[in-house]
């Protein structure tokens, strides 16, 4: 069963900042490709929440490289996935 994904304000803001950077420094196509990769990954993540590596075992934070330069940090709590930040 797929888990529901929740975005924190920090995750939303960091995602928007990356999109803004890509639009400013590259172009719309690059930003669209990144967005597609993120949402494709989120579909996989909802089915396989343990896919990321453990980054902080105390806080149960996992991380996954979306692309070489961007890591998504998230936490699995009960029956949901909480996106913490894109870094």
C-alpha positions, 0 to 999 in steps of 0.5 A, a space after each residue: 500500500 502506498 504511503 501518503 506524502 506530506 511536504 513541510 514548509 521547508 521542503 516546499 521552499 527549498 524545492 521552489 528555490 531549486 526551480 527558481 535557480 534552474 530557471 534563472 541559470 539554465 532554462 525551463 526545460 531543465 526545470 521541467 526535467 528536474 520537476 519530473 524526476 522529483 515527482 517520479 521519485 515521489 511515486 516510487 518513494 510512496 511504494 518503497 519508503 525505505 529506499 533512502 539511506 539513513 542520514 540520522 538514525 536518532 531522528 529517523 531521517 533518510 536521504 536520497 540523491 534525486 540528481 547528483 547535486 540535490 538530496 531529498 531528506 525525509 522521514 517515515 512516520 506511521 503511515 506517512 512520508 514527511 518531506 523535510 528539505 531538498 539540499 
